[in-house]
Amino acid sequence: MENFEQKIERLKEYLSGGPKKIAVLSHTNPDGDAIGSSLAWAKVLRSLGHDVACMVPNRYPSFLAWMPGIGNVIIAKENNDRALEVIDDADLIFCLDFNSIDRLENLRQHIVGNERAERILIDHHLDPPVNEYALAFSDPQSCSTSYLVYKITERFVGLDVFDKDAAVALYVGIMTDTGNFSFSFLTADLFRAVAGLVDKGINIPEINSNVYNAYNEGRVRLLGYVLMDKMKIIENGRAAYIGLQEHELRRFDFQIGDSEGFVNYPLSIGSVQMSAMFLETHKFIRISLRSRGAVDVSLFAARYFGGGGHKNAAGGKSFESMHKTIEKFKAAVAEYFSEEKI
């Protein structure tokens, strides 16, 4: 098995031999880490003279719209012809912040269809299908893909390549994926990296305000509705869930990203160790899971909902009704806590 330094050497080989056409892609419903890592990595590649395009399957949340360079990100759902052109012409395809190209939905067919392009993974989720990639920087112990981009860049070309805009992008990714530095994998090296980003001139209070104090009115009212009417506590106070159906989302003029972070609120209750949110879409129910302590929602998601993720942050899908999905969840929680004796 290759170590980190060997992978860096192979990365150099893939990027040698003159300018390359490169697509940097991230997952459907892109979050702060997806956007932040992609923007920063694109800057690194452009500094080496490559022709780079960043792309996401659908629109990013409105609270990220202020980020430097985000206006150049191709949104495939809104500019499909351009997205397919970039994929078909690419010499290299970098896949950031997701472990399987299935998460790119409609773009998957074209990515697989470009047999000439090598695919390279940079990600921190568990169990990537290694056969999908020519080279994989996969580190589940990294707090975020943005931090992984920082570490790769440090060994690859050095940190001088990062300007203030790149530092802002990386900080947004790290901040949002760690829940403002409250989740696991918070190492001394991570905070040394953050200090390095501060040295690039970023303004942390300003970034924090741009992300967390720029919501629309509908999102704030939806949160109130969720906490008052939709949050349910079960299993003797050890678990909680929130279920939101499409008609409820429409009532609050729901926009992509409006429910970001809702699943974390039940964990502020002292007894709650696991929290779930069920978000109804026209195709399936998207499941978000969060936990603290010894409760492993990655195992829970894989066992009951065909999903996965990290120990304290995971997700899955359900193709049953909201009622059946919640009933399955409640039965699964009872079984899980009984077996794990947590």
N, C-alpha and C positions, 0 to 999 in steps of 0.2 A: 504493500500500500504506500502510495506517495505521501511524503510529508509536505508541510507548508512550503518550504523552500523549493522543493522539487516542482511543486505546482506553479510557483512564481516563475521559475525558469521556463516551464512549458508555456505559460501565459506570454512571456517575452517572445517565444518562438512564433506563437500564433499572430502576434502583432508586429512581427518583423517583415522586412521585404517590401517596404513602401506603403503608402496610404491604403487603408482598407475602407470599404463601405460597411458600416456597422449599425445594427439595430439594437437598441437597449429597450427591453420590454419589461413591464411589470404587470401585476395581476388585475383581474376584474375587481371593481370597487376599490380602486387604489387608495391607500391610507398615507399618513405622513411618512412612514418608513419607505413605502414603495416609491413615492415621489422624490423624497429626499435623497435616497440612495441612487436613484436613476439620474437625477440632475447632477449630482456630484461626480458619479462615475463617467457620465458623458463629458464633463469638463476635463477629467483626467485623459480620456481618449482623444479629445480634440487637441489637448496640449501636445500630443504626440503626432499631430498632423492628420488624423483620421477624419473621415466624413461620417458624422454620427447623428442619428435621429432617435429621440426618445418617443416611446409609444405606450399607451395604455388602452385596454379594450373599451372602457367607458369613462365617463367624466369623473374627475376627482371632486371631493367635497369643496363647497364654496369657501370654507375657512382656510383652505390652502391656496386660494387664488392669488394671494399677494406675493407668493414666493418668487424670487428672482429666477427668470428663465422659464417659468411654467407655461407661459403663453406659447412657447415653441413645441410643447409636448403634443404629439399627434394623438387625437382621440379617435380610435378606429370606428366607433359607432357613429361618429359625426362626419368622418372623412375616410370612408372605407377604401375608396380607390387609392388614395395616397398611402394608406397603411399597407395595403397589399403590395403596392409598388415597392415600398421600402423593404418589406420582407423578401420579396422575390429577387431584389437586386443585392441583398446583403451578402457579404463575404463571411461575416461573423454575426452571430446573434447572441447577445448577452441576456440571460434571464435572471432578473433580480427580484428577490423577496417572495418567491414561490418555489415549491419543490417539484411540481409537475406541470408540463405544458398543457395539461387538461384544464388548468385554471385560466387559460387564455381563451377558452370557449371557442368562438367562431374563427379566431385567428389560428387555431391549432392546425387545421388542415393545410394552410399555406406554409406554416413553419416546417411541418413534416415534409411538405412537398418540395421545399428548397433543399435538395440533397447535396448541393455544393457548399452551403454554409455550415460551418462548425458551430455548435451550440455550447455555450459556456455558462455555468450556473454560479451565481453568488447569492447565498441564501442561508438562513439560520433555522429553518424548519426541519423537523425530524424526517428521516427515511425518504430521501429523494430517490426516484427511480434512476439509478446511475446510468442505465443503458440509453437514456435520453440525451446524455451530454458527453461531449468530447473531453471536457474538463469540468470538475465540480469543486468549487470552494464552498463546502457545506459545513457549517459550524453551529450545531444546536446550543452550544454553550455561549454563543454570542447574544447579547441582549437585543440586537437588531441587525438588520442587513446594513444599515448605514454605518454602524461601528465596524462591521466586517469590511466594508469598502475602505474605511479609514485605515485599517490594519493592512489590507492588501496594498493600498497606495503607498503606505509608509515603506514597505519592503520592495515595492515595484519600481517606483520613480522618486520617492521622497515626498515629504509633505509640503515643500515649497510650491508644488503645483496647485495647491488649494488657495484660492483667493477668498475674499470675504463672502461672496455669493455661495461658493461651494461649502464654506464653513456653516453658513446659515442653513443650507439644505441638509447637511449632515446632522446638525443640532436638532432640527425639526424631527428628523427620522428617529434619532436616539431618544429625544424627549417624549415623543408620542408613543413609541413602542415600549417604553419602560414605565408608562403611566406617570410621567413627571418624576422619574427616578424612585419609584415605589415598588417595582416588581423585582424578580430575581435576576441573577447574573450581573449584579452591580459590583464590579471589581475595582480595585485600585487603578488598574490600567485604564479602565473606562473613564474614570474621573481625570486621569492624566491626559487622556485624549480630549476630553471636554475643555480642559485648561488650554490645550493647544488651539482649539477652536476659538476660545475667548481671545487668545493672542492674535488671531486673524481679524479681530475687530467686531465680532458679533455682539449684539445687545440683547442679553438674555431676557430682561423684563419686557422689551419690545416684542421679541419673538413670542414669548408666552402670551402676551396680550393679543397679538395678531391671531394666534391659534385658538385661544380659549375665550376671548372676549369679542368675537366677531360673528356670533350666531344670529340667525334671523329670529323674528318673534315667534314664528310657528314652532321652531325647535325648542325654545324655552317653555312654551305652553305645553308642548308634547311631553317634555320631561315632567312637568307638574302633574299631568294626567297619568303618566306612567307610575310615579311614586304614590299618588293618592289612590288610584283605582286599579292598576294593573299588576303591581308587585304583590306576589303571593309568597308566603312563608310556609314551608313544609318540613317534615322530618324533624319535629321537635325543635324547630328554629335553626337547624343546621344547614338548610338549603333554601333557595329562593328562586323564583322564575318570573319572567315577564313575557307575555304573549301579545303581539301586536298584529292585527289583521289589516288587510289593504284598505278597507273602508275607514278604519281608524286613522291610518296614515294620511289618507286623503283629507280627512277632516282638519288636519293641521298643516296642509299644504307641504307634505313631506318632500324633502330634497335628499339626494344621495349624500350620505354622511351625517344626516341629522340625528341618527340614533347612536353615533359614535360615543362610546364611553358609558352608555346607559347600563350595560351589564355589570359595571363595576359598583354601582351605587348600593346594591344590597349587601355587598361585602363590608360596608361601613357599619353594619349592625354587628355587634360583638359576637353573637352566636353563629352567624352565617359563615360557613366554610366553602360553600359552592353556590355559584349564581349562574343562571342560564337566561338567555333571551332568545325568543322565537319570533322571527320577522318574516311575515308572509309576503311572498312575491307571486307573480302570476304563474311561475313554473314549479316552485317548491318553497319549503320553509327553511330559511337560513338560521342556523343555530350557532350562537356564540356562548362559550363557557369560560368562566373564570373561577379561580379558587385561591385559597391560601393554606399555608401549612402543609400537611402531609397529603392532602386531597389532590390526586393526579387526574386532572380533567382530560389530559391527552389520552390516557388509557380508557377513561370513561367514554370519550367521544369515539374512539376506535371501536370499542366493544359494542356500543349501543346505537351509534348513528353514522357509522362508516366514515368517521372523520379522523382528526388528529391535531397535532400542534405541539405545544409545550406543556410542561407539568401544570403550570398555573394559568395558562391561556390556550384555549383550543376551540375548535369549531367542527361543524358537520352540517348535514342536510337531512331533511325529511320530505318524502313525497306523499305523505298521508295528510289528512286534514289537521287543522290546528288542534281540535279536541283530541284526536287520536294521538297526535304527537306529544301533547302535554301529558296525557294519561300514560303513555309509554315512558316519558321522562320520570314521572312520579314513581312508577314501579321500578324503574332502573335505579333511581336514587335510593330507594328503600333497600334494594338488593345490594347495591354498592356499599352503602354504609354498614350494612349487616355483615357482609363478607370481609370488608377491610377493617372492621372494628375500630373505626375512627371516632 
